[in-house]
Amino acid sequence: MDALKIENLTKTYPNFTLDNVSFSVPGGSVVGLIGENGAGKTTVLKAALGLMKPDRGRVEIFGKDVTAITGAEKSRIGVVLDDVCLPESVTVKKVGNIMGGMIAGWDGARYAELMHRFALPADKEIGKLSKGMKMKTAIAVAMSHGAKLLILDEATSGLDPVARDEILDLLYEFVTDDEHAVLMSSHIVEDLRKICDHVVFIHGGKIVFRKTSDELRDGYAVAGCSDEQLAQLPQESVIRVRRTPYSLSVLMDRSVAEKCGLPYERAGIEDIMLFYIKGEEK
């Protein structure tokens, strides 16, 4: 069963349109949402949380329309936003006490376990923590009330590499349960490569693709070539082209690059994004 399903989501603003976006987050998986600033990621996340009413389309969580889920069902959703919203004048430990009185299913023992795991200073006020420590606290809160779906917006932002690995390990453990799932947006491509089962790329308010991590890792190549070589390549194998005053490179099917004998490098997620955003069609 899909933990989250988005169908034909459309929302028009004065200078932007989220256009017919559809994808799902299956149980037991991590889905990464990528795209440049202003691409529509935040609008998608707001819709997933029921914070934005679309002009058209539908959002389902646990098989139920997001506008109809109960308070108990909402407690099964853990949320971490880039702008951490925790009371700045209370301590990390006190946050747990406050959440225990607000959130159904709060597990104080789990929160204490995550405080220890993340080396959070129990008696330090939230407002005096670094951004990374604030983010760790927010993640500890999100994972301490029996959530089955995590929606994370730049949750590894501001963390050092060791701390990011700690978070990714925790997410990996989380989705070993097939009833659990994660939707996360991130600008840190390396994190997505490590943890995501699927990646959804949104650009200009539209879905460019939804691919598995294996497809992204093995299916694309960046090859340098001349205009003459480009003209001879099979049309369907060339995805995008980038030109500079000194070079021409193509994003293409890796198996075709091998057959054609072109010098190439495997394309990473960041390469693919850049070609779609800054490149052109053949």
VEXDREN-2710 file (C-alpha; in Angstrom, 1 decimal):
% VEXDREN-2710
k/r/px/py/pz
1/MET/0.0/0.0/0.0
2/ASP/1.1/3.5/-0.8
3/ALA/1.7/5.7/2.3
4/LEU/1.3/8.8/0.2
5/LYS/-0.3/9.1/-3.2
6/ILE/-0.5/12.4/-5.2
7/GLU/-2.6/12.4/-8.4
8/ASN/-2.8/15.2/-11.0
9/LEU/-2.0/17.9/-8.4
10/THR/-2.4/21.4/-9.9
11/LYS/-2.2/24.8/-8.3
12/THR/-1.9/28.2/-10.0
13/TYR/-0.3/31.2/-8.4
14/PRO/0.2/34.6/-10.1
15/ASN/3.7/33.7/-11.3
16/PHE/3.9/30.0/-10.9
17/THR/1.9/26.9/-11.7
18/LEU/2.3/23.4/-10.3
19/ASP/1.1/21.4/-13.2
20/ASN/-0.5/18.0/-13.0
21/VAL/2.0/16.4/-10.6
22/SER/1.5/12.7/-9.8
23/PHE/3.7/10.3/-7.9
24/SER/3.5/7.9/-4.9
25/VAL/5.5/6.9/-1.9
26/PRO/5.2/3.1/-1.4
27/GLY/5.5/1.6/2.1
28/GLY/9.0/0.5/2.9
29/SER/10.6/3.1/0.7
30/VAL/12.4/6.5/0.7
31/VAL/11.4/8.8/-2.1
32/GLY/13.6/11.9/-2.8
33/LEU/12.1/15.1/-4.2
34/ILE/14.6/17.2/-6.1
35/GLY/14.6/20.4/-8.2
36/GLU/16.0/23.9/-8.1
37/ASN/14.6/26.6/-5.8
38/GLY/11.2/27.7/-7.0
39/ALA/10.6/24.4/-8.9
40/GLY/7.5/23.5/-6.8
41/LYS/8.9/21.2/-4.1
42/THR/7.5/23.2/-1.2
43/THR/4.1/23.5/-2.8
44/VAL/4.0/19.7/-3.2
45/LEU/5.0/19.2/0.5
46/LYS/2.4/21.6/1.6
47/ALA/-0.2/19.8/-0.4
48/ALA/0.9/16.5/1.1
49/LEU/0.4/17.9/4.6
50/GLY/-3.0/19.3/3.7
51/LEU/-1.7/22.9/4.2
52/MET/-2.6/24.0/0.6
53/LYS/-5.8/23.4/-1.2
54/PRO/-5.1/22.5/-4.9
55/ASP/-7.1/23.8/-7.8
56/ARG/-7.3/20.2/-9.1
57/GLY/-6.0/16.8/-8.0
58/ARG/-6.0/14.6/-5.0
59/VAL/-3.7/13.7/-2.1
60/GLU/-4.1/10.5/-0.2
61/ILE/-2.4/9.4/3.0
62/PHE/-2.7/5.8/4.1
63/GLY/-5.4/5.4/1.4
64/LYS/-7.5/8.3/2.6
65/ASP/-8.0/11.8/1.3
66/VAL/-5.7/14.1/3.2
67/THR/-8.6/16.5/4.0
68/ALA/-10.5/13.7/5.7
69/ILE/-7.8/12.2/8.0
70/THR/-8.5/12.2/11.7
71/GLY/-6.3/13.6/14.5
72/ALA/-5.2/10.1/15.4
73/GLU/-4.2/9.5/11.7
74/LYS/-2.3/12.8/11.6
75/SER/-0.2/11.6/14.6
76/ARG/1.1/8.9/12.3
77/ILE/2.8/11.6/10.2
78/GLY/6.2/12.9/11.3
79/VAL/7.1/16.3/9.8
80/VAL/10.5/18.1/9.7
81/LEU/10.6/21.4/7.9
82/ASP/13.7/23.4/6.9
83/ASP/12.5/26.2/9.2
84/VAL/12.6/24.3/12.5
85/CYS/9.5/25.3/14.5
86/LEU/10.3/24.5/18.1
87/PRO/9.9/26.7/21.2
88/GLU/13.2/28.5/21.5
89/SER/13.0/29.2/25.3
90/VAL/12.7/25.6/26.5
91/THR/15.3/22.9/26.8
92/VAL/15.6/19.9/24.6
93/LYS/14.3/17.6/27.4
94/LYS/11.4/20.0/28.1
95/VAL/10.4/19.8/24.4
96/GLY/9.7/16.1/25.0
97/ASN/7.5/16.9/28.0
98/ILE/5.5/19.5/26.0
99/MET/5.1/17.2/23.0
100/GLY/3.9/14.4/25.4
101/GLY/0.9/16.6/26.3
102/MET/0.2/17.6/22.6
103/ILE/0.7/14.6/20.4
104/ALA/-1.2/11.3/20.6
105/GLY/1.0/8.3/21.0
106/TRP/4.0/10.2/22.3
107/ASP/6.8/7.8/23.3
108/GLY/9.0/9.5/25.9
109/ALA/11.3/6.6/26.1
110/ARG/11.9/6.7/22.3
111/TYR/12.6/10.5/22.5
112/ALA/15.1/9.9/25.3
113/GLU/16.8/7.2/23.2
114/LEU/17.1/9.5/20.2
115/MET/18.4/12.3/22.4
116/HIS/21.2/10.0/23.5
117/ARG/21.8/8.7/20.0
118/PHE/22.1/12.2/18.6
119/ALA/24.1/13.4/21.7
120/LEU/21.6/16.2/22.2
121/PRO/22.3/18.4/25.3
122/ALA/19.1/17.8/27.4
123/ASP/19.4/20.9/29.5
124/LYS/20.2/23.4/26.7
125/GLU/17.6/25.7/25.3
126/ILE/16.5/25.2/21.7
127/GLY/17.4/28.8/20.9
128/LYS/21.0/28.3/21.9
129/LEU/21.5/25.2/19.7
130/SER/23.3/25.2/16.4
131/LYS/21.2/24.7/13.3
132/GLY/22.3/21.1/13.0
133/MET/21.4/20.4/16.7
134/LYS/18.0/22.0/16.1
135/MET/17.4/19.8/13.1
136/LYS/18.4/16.7/15.1
137/THR/15.9/17.7/17.8
138/ALA/13.1/18.1/15.2
139/ILE/13.9/14.7/13.8
140/ALA/13.8/13.2/17.2
141/VAL/10.4/14.7/17.8
142/ALA/9.1/13.5/14.4
143/MET/10.2/9.9/15.2
144/SER/8.9/9.7/18.7
145/HIS/5.2/9.4/18.3
146/GLY/4.7/6.2/16.2
147/ALA/4.8/7.9/12.8
148/LYS/4.5/5.7/9.8
149/LEU/5.1/8.4/7.2
150/LEU/7.9/11.0/7.5
151/ILE/7.8/14.1/5.4
152/LEU/11.2/15.9/5.5
153/ASP/12.1/19.2/4.0
154/GLU/15.9/19.6/3.8
155/ALA/16.2/17.6/7.0
156/THR/20.0/17.1/6.6
157/SER/20.7/20.7/5.8
158/GLY/23.2/22.3/8.2
159/LEU/24.5/19.0/9.4
160/ASP/28.1/17.9/9.2
161/PRO/28.8/14.6/7.3
162/VAL/28.9/12.5/10.4
163/ALA/25.6/13.8/11.6
164/ARG/24.0/13.4/8.2
165/ASP/25.1/9.7/8.1
166/GLU/23.5/9.3/11.5
167/ILE/20.2/10.6/10.1
168/LEU/20.4/8.5/7.0
169/ASP/21.1/5.4/9.0
170/LEU/18.0/6.1/11.1
171/LEU/15.9/6.6/8.1
172/TYR/17.2/3.3/6.6
173/GLU/16.2/1.5/9.8
174/PHE/12.8/3.2/9.8
175/VAL/11.8/1.9/6.3
176/THR/12.9/-1.7/7.0
177/ASP/9.3/-1.9/8.3
178/ASP/7.2/-2.1/5.1
179/GLU/4.5/0.0/6.7
180/HIS/6.8/2.9/7.0
181/ALA/7.8/5.4/4.3
182/VAL/9.7/8.6/3.8
183/LEU/9.3/11.6/1.4
184/MET/12.3/13.9/1.6
185/SER/13.4/16.9/-0.3
186/SER/17.1/17.7/-0.3
187/HIS/19.7/19.8/-2.1
188/ILE/22.4/17.3/-0.9
189/VAL/22.6/14.9/-3.8
190/GLU/24.9/12.6/-2.0
191/ASP/22.3/11.9/0.7
192/LEU/19.7/11.1/-2.0
193/ARG/22.1/8.7/-3.7
194/LYS/22.7/6.9/-0.4
195/ILE/19.2/6.5/0.9
196/CYS/16.5/6.9/-1.8
197/ASP/14.7/4.1/-3.6
198/HIS/13.1/6.5/-6.0
199/VAL/13.8/10.1/-7.0
200/VAL/11.2/12.5/-8.3
201/PHE/12.6/15.4/-10.3
202/ILE/10.4/18.5/-10.5
203/HIS/11.3/21.5/-12.7
204/GLY/9.2/24.5/-13.5
205/GLY/6.2/23.0/-11.7
206/LYS/6.2/19.8/-13.7
207/ILE/7.5/16.3/-13.1
208/VAL/10.4/15.6/-15.3
209/PHE/10.9/12.0/-14.2
210/ARG/10.4/9.5/-11.5
211/LYS/13.2/7.0/-11.5
212/THR/14.7/4.3/-9.3
213/SER/18.1/5.0/-7.8
214/ASP/19.4/2.1/-9.9
215/GLU/18.1/3.6/-13.1
216/LEU/19.7/7.0/-12.3
217/ARG/23.0/5.3/-11.3
218/ASP/23.3/3.0/-14.4
219/GLY/21.2/4.4/-17.1
220/TYR/22.7/7.8/-18.0
221/ALA/26.0/9.1/-19.4
222/VAL/27.6/12.5/-20.1
223/ALA/29.5/12.3/-23.3
224/GLY/31.6/14.8/-25.1
225/CYS/31.2/15.0/-28.9
226/SER/31.3/17.2/-32.0
227/ASP/28.3/18.5/-33.9
228/GLU/29.0/15.9/-36.5
229/GLN/29.0/13.1/-34.0
230/LEU/25.8/14.5/-32.4
231/ALA/24.0/14.5/-35.7
232/GLN/24.9/10.8/-36.1
233/LEU/23.6/9.7/-32.7
234/PRO/20.2/7.9/-32.5
235/GLN/17.7/10.7/-31.8
236/GLU/16.0/8.8/-29.0
237/SER/19.2/8.2/-27.1
238/VAL/20.0/11.9/-26.7
239/ILE/18.2/13.4/-23.7
240/ARG/19.7/16.9/-23.5
241/VAL/22.6/18.9/-24.9
242/ARG/24.8/21.5/-23.3
243/ARG/27.0/23.9/-25.3
244/THR/29.8/26.2/-24.2
245/PRO/32.0/28.3/-26.4
246/TYR/34.6/25.5/-26.2
247/SER/32.7/22.3/-25.9
248/LEU/29.6/20.3/-26.6
249/SER/28.3/17.5/-24.3
250/VAL/25.3/15.4/-24.2
251/LEU/23.2/13.6/-21.6
252/MET/22.3/10.3/-23.2
253/ASP/21.6/6.6/-22.7
254/ARG/24.7/5.0/-21.3
255/SER/24.4/1.8/-23.3
256/VAL/24.3/3.8/-26.6
257/ALA/27.3/5.8/-25.6
258/GLU/29.2/2.5/-25.1
259/LYS/28.1/1.1/-28.4
260/CYS/29.1/4.4/-30.2
261/GLY/32.5/4.4/-28.6
262/LEU/32.1/7.9/-27.3
263/PRO/34.2/8.9/-24.3
264/TYR/31.8/9.3/-21.4
265/GLU/31.3/9.4/-17.7
266/ARG/28.4/8.1/-15.7
267/ALA/25.9/10.9/-15.0
268/GLY/25.1/11.6/-11.4
269/ILE/21.9/13.1/-10.1
270/GLU/23.4/16.5/-10.1
271/ASP/24.6/16.2/-13.7
272/ILE/21.1/15.1/-14.8
273/MET/19.5/18.1/-13.1
274/LEU/21.9/20.5/-14.7
275/PHE/21.3/19.2/-18.1
276/TYR/17.6/19.4/-17.8
277/ILE/17.7/22.9/-16.2
278/LYS/20.5/24.5/-18.4
279/GLY/20.6/22.2/-21.4
280/GLU/18.5/22.1/-24.6
281/GLU/17.0/19.4/-26.7
282/LYS/18.9/18.0/-29.6
END
